[in-house]
Amino acid sequence: MNEAVSLRLRAASGDPRAQVRLAHLMLTGRAPASGPGEPLALIAQACAARHSDAFLYHAALAARGHAR
């Protein structure tokens, strides 16, 4: 099983570390997203779980105009 598949399973189960990692892979073109909003949705879910890396990633995306 490759990393993206494993991360997708863990992200779907609510693992915020997997959500951030998978979103990063999607945003950098190393994993396919099911739609253009999927990476941001994953970051938002990880932020809802109060994951510190998700907050940093969200802030960086917001600074670039990609997130609210």
N, C-alpha and C positions, 0 to 999 in steps of 0.2 A: 504494500500500500504506500503510495507516495505521500509526501508531506501535506499537500493541499487537500487530499481526500481525508486524511487523518484530522487535519485542522477543521475541515468542514463539519465532520461528525462531532468533534469536541465543541465547536462554536455553536452548533445547533442545540447541544445539551446545556448551553449557558456558560461555558468556560470563558471568562473575559480575556484571559491571556491568549487563548486560541482565536477569539474574535479579533483582537488587535493584530495578531500576526497574520491571520488570513486577510484582513482588510489591507494590510501593508503589501502582501503579495499581490493582491488584486490591483491596488493603486500603482504598483510598479510594473505591472504587466507580466508577472510570473505565475499568476493563477487566474483562470477565467471567472468573471462575475456573471451572475444570472441576469443582471440588469445594471444600469448605470448608478442606481442608488444603493446597491447592496453594500459596497465598502463603507459608506457613511452610516448606513443602518447598523452595521456591525460595530462601528466605533461608538455610536449612540447607545447601543445595548451594553457595551463594556463600561461606558460612562455611568449608566444607570446602576451598574454593579459597583460603582465607586473605585474602579481600577485606575491607579495613578498614571500608568502609561497611556491609557485611553484619553485621559484629560489632556495630557501633553500633545498627543496626536491630534485631538480635536482642536486644540488651540492653534496648532501649526496649520491645519487645514482651514480654519476660520480666518487666520491671517492672510491666507492666499485666496480667500473668497469662496471656499468650497463648502463651508459648514456654517451653521448658525450657532 
